[in-house]
Amino acid sequence: MKLGFSTWGMATVDIEDAIPALAKIGYQGVELAVAERFPTKLESLDAKRRTLIRSLYATYGLELPAIAAHSSLLLNQRDAQQQSMNRIQGSMELALDIGGNAPHVVITTVGGESGTWASIRDVLVDRVGDLARLAEESGTLLAIEPHVGQALHTPEQMLELLEKVSSSALKVNFDNSHFLAQGIPVEACVSMLGAHAVNTHLKGVDGVEPNFQFLTPGEDNYDYAYEFGLMAATGYNGYQTVEISMQVQARPDYDPFQHAALAFERLSSSIPMTGNV
């Protein structure tokens, strides 16, 4: 396995500063966040900007584990929903453009609200099916992330989506923090979803919904090594990627570089790494 960091945790940092700093800390890969609030939002990445980003990855010897698109798939307004779908398709093109020979993974959550699965399932199957077909045609992978509080939030729902869409390009972004926040045992989650995972996110959790907060690895006592071992037993040997929650980023004293270093210090001794660190 390899240790990565998502620029989701660096919404105020230019990519020219983020890449060198993360490489210096020791990360092997950097997941690129391209949603609206980021300096690398998809719409801003013209040919010149993409060439620069590709060069930064090459210069600092980093891989691109995934593109974090995170666009809702359950918007009611047609124009807004089409824009969201276009962002995910554009992220697939971006992954191919700058991702080199790495697996070309695009991550998204689905949006919506918890408790609505039965009413939105068929719509979601249709929309994810459309995106999965685009992924198949382009040679990319679409990784859906179950998310606490959203319409798709349990391992069982994710398995149902995988079964109904039935596409080789549809995979899972495994973020166990969202299951921890629901009180679901990690063993059950890995057993159901580990074999379908092509990327992971790592963050800590204090409490269970509705009274919980996310933490940066290193602020918690979670046994990450145990989770890594469970994932390895399913055959997973990809990236373990640190994602700093927006809850943490909202702190007045939040320093993205300090949190990136804290997480690396906490995790690097726990993960069975491959490659150079």
C-alpha positions in Angstrom: 0.0 0.0 0.0 1.0 3.6 -0.5 0.2 6.7 1.5 -1.4 9.7 -0.2 -2.9 13.0 0.7 -6.0 14.7 -0.8 -5.9 18.4 -1.6 -9.4 18.5 -0.3 -7.6 19.5 2.9 -5.8 22.4 1.1 -8.6 24.5 -0.2 -6.6 27.7 0.3 -3.3 26.5 -1.0 -2.1 26.8 -4.6 -1.1 23.5 -6.2 2.4 24.9 -6.8 2.9 25.1 -3.0 1.0 22.0 -2.1 2.8 19.5 -4.2 6.4 20.3 -3.0 5.3 20.4 0.6 3.5 17.1 0.5 6.4 15.4 -1.3 8.8 16.8 1.4 6.6 15.4 4.1 6.9 12.0 2.5 3.6 11.3 0.7 3.8 9.1 -2.4 0.7 10.4 -4.1 -1.6 13.4 -4.1 -5.3 13.2 -4.8 -6.5 16.3 -6.7 -9.7 18.0 -5.6 -11.4 19.8 -8.5 -14.7 21.1 -6.9 -15.8 24.7 -7.1 -14.0 26.0 -4.0 -10.5 24.8 -4.9 -7.7 26.5 -6.6 -7.7 23.5 -9.0 -11.4 23.6 -9.8 -12.0 21.8 -13.0 -13.3 24.7 -14.9 -10.0 26.6 -14.3 -7.7 23.9 -15.6 -7.0 24.9 -19.2 -4.2 23.2 -21.3 -1.5 25.4 -19.8 -2.6 24.7 -16.2 -2.8 21.0 -16.8 0.7 20.9 -18.3 2.0 22.6 -15.1 0.2 20.2 -12.8 1.5 17.2 -14.8 5.0 18.7 -14.6 4.7 19.2 -10.8 3.7 15.5 -10.3 6.6 14.4 -12.4 9.2 16.7 -10.8 8.4 15.6 -7.3 7.9 11.9 -8.1 4.3 11.8 -7.0 1.4 9.7 -8.3 -2.2 10.7 -8.8 -4.3 8.2 -6.8 -7.6 9.8 -7.8 -9.5 12.9 -8.8 -11.9 14.1 -6.1 -14.8 15.4 -8.1 -17.6 15.2 -5.4 -20.6 16.4 -7.4 -24.1 15.6 -6.3 -25.9 13.1 -8.5 -29.3 13.9 -7.0 -30.0 17.5 -7.9 -33.6 18.3 -8.9 -32.9 21.1 -11.3 -32.1 19.8 -14.7 -29.4 22.4 -15.6 -27.7 22.0 -12.2 -27.7 18.2 -12.4 -26.3 18.3 -16.0 -23.5 20.6 -14.8 -22.7 18.1 -12.0 -22.6 15.2 -14.4 -20.4 17.2 -16.8 -18.0 17.9 -13.9 -17.6 14.2 -13.3 -17.1 13.4 -17.0 -14.6 16.3 -17.2 -12.8 14.8 -14.2 -12.5 11.5 -16.1 -10.8 13.4 -19.0 -8.6 15.2 -16.5 -7.5 11.9 -14.9 -6.4 10.6 -18.3 -4.7 13.8 -19.1 -2.5 14.1 -16.0 -2.6 10.7 -14.4 0.2 9.0 -16.3 0.1 5.2 -16.1 -1.7 5.2 -12.7 -5.2 3.8 -12.4 -7.5 6.7 -13.6 -10.0 7.0 -10.7 -12.6 9.6 -10.2 -14.4 9.9 -6.9 -17.7 11.3 -6.0 -20.3 11.1 -3.3 -24.0 11.1 -4.4 -25.6 13.8 -2.3 -29.2 13.7 -1.1 -30.3 13.0 2.5 -30.2 10.0 4.8 -33.4 8.0 4.9 -34.3 8.6 1.2 -32.6 5.5 -0.3 -35.8 3.8 -1.4 -37.2 6.8 -3.1 -34.0 7.9 -5.0 -32.5 4.5 -5.7 -33.8 4.1 -9.3 -32.8 7.6 -10.2 -29.4 7.1 -8.8 -29.0 3.8 -10.6 -29.8 5.5 -13.9 -27.4 8.4 -13.4 -24.5 6.3 -12.0 -25.1 3.9 -14.9 -24.7 6.7 -17.4 -21.5 7.8 -15.8 -20.2 4.2 -15.5 -20.7 3.7 -19.3 -18.7 6.9 -19.9 -16.0 5.5 -17.6 -16.0 2.2 -19.5 -15.6 4.1 -22.8 -12.8 6.3 -21.6 -10.9 3.7 -19.7 -11.4 5.3 -16.3 -12.9 4.1 -13.0 -15.8 5.8 -11.2 -15.5 5.3 -7.4 -18.6 6.1 -5.3 -18.1 7.0 -1.7 -20.8 6.2 0.8 -21.2 9.2 3.1 -22.8 9.6 6.5 -25.9 11.8 6.3 -26.4 11.4 2.5 -28.8 9.2 0.6 -26.2 6.5 0.1 -24.5 5.9 3.4 -24.3 2.2 4.2 -22.3 -0.7 2.9 -25.5 -2.5 2.0 -26.8 0.4 -0.2 -23.4 0.5 -1.9 -23.6 -3.2 -2.7 -27.1 -2.8 -4.1 -25.9 0.0 -6.4 -23.0 -2.1 -7.6 -25.3 -5.0 -8.3 -28.0 -2.9 -10.1 -25.5 -0.9 -12.3 -23.4 -4.0 -13.0 -20.4 -2.2 -14.6 -16.7 -3.1 -14.5 -16.0 0.6 -14.3 -18.0 1.2 -11.1 -16.0 0.8 -7.9 -15.9 2.1 -4.3 -13.9 4.8 -2.6 -13.7 3.3 0.9 -13.8 5.9 3.7 -14.5 4.0 6.9 -14.9 7.2 8.9 -18.4 7.5 7.5 -19.3 4.1 8.8 -17.6 4.7 12.1 -19.8 7.8 12.5 -22.8 5.4 12.2 -21.4 2.8 14.6 -20.9 0.2 11.9 -18.1 -2.2 12.7 -15.1 -2.0 10.4 -14.9 -5.7 9.9 -18.4 -5.8 8.4 -17.7 -2.8 6.1 -14.4 -4.2 4.8 -15.9 -7.6 4.3 -18.7 -6.1 2.1 -16.8 -3.4 0.2 -13.0 -4.1 0.4 -12.9 -6.2 -2.7 -14.6 -3.4 -4.7 -12.3 -0.6 -3.4 -9.9 1.3 -5.8 -9.0 4.1 -3.3 -9.5 4.9 0.3 -9.9 8.0 2.5 -8.6 8.2 6.1 -9.8 10.4 8.8 -10.7 10.0 12.5 -14.1 10.2 14.2 -15.2 11.3 17.7 -18.7 10.2 18.5 -21.6 8.7 16.6 -24.3 10.6 14.6 -25.9 12.9 15.2 -23.2 14.0 17.7 -19.9 13.4 16.0 -17.0 15.2 14.6 -14.3 14.2 12.2 -10.6 14.4 13.2 -7.2 14.3 11.5 -5.4 11.0 11.9 -3.1 11.6 14.8 -5.8 13.4 16.8 -7.6 10.1 17.5 -6.8 6.6 18.9 -8.3 4.7 16.0 -6.4 1.5 15.0 -5.5 2.3 11.4 -3.1 -0.6 11.2 -6.0 -3.0 11.9 -8.0 -1.5 9.1 -5.0 -1.7 6.8 -4.7 -5.4 7.6 -8.3 -6.1 6.9 -8.1 -4.3 3.6 -5.0 -6.2 2.6 -6.7 -9.5 3.4 -9.3 -8.6 0.7 -6.5 -8.1 -1.9 -6.4 -4.3 -1.7 -3.0 -2.9 -2.3 -3.7 0.6 -3.4 -3.5 4.1 -1.9 -4.5 5.0 1.7 -5.3 8.6 1.3 -5.6 11.2 4.1 -8.6 13.4 3.7 -9.0 16.4 6.1 -12.7 17.1 6.8 -14.3 20.4 6.3 -15.2 20.3 10.0 -11.4 20.4 10.8 -10.7 23.0 8.1 -13.3 25.3 9.7 -11.2 25.6 12.9 -9.8 29.1 13.3 -6.3 27.8 13.8 -6.3 25.3 10.9 -3.0 24.9 9.2 -3.1 22.4 6.3 0.6 21.7 6.3 0.6 20.9 10.0 -2.3 18.6 9.6 -0.7 16.9 6.6 2.5 16.3 8.7 0.5 15.1 11.7 -1.3 12.5 9.7 1.8 11.3 7.9 3.6 10.9 11.2 0.7 8.9 12.7 0.1 6.7 9.6 3.5 6.0 8.1 4.4 3.7 11.0 1.2 1.8 10.6 0.9 1.1 6.9 2.7 -1.6 5.0 4.1 0.7 2.4 5.3 -0.1 -1.1 7.7 2.0 -3.2 9.9 4.8 -2.0 8.9 7.0 0.9 
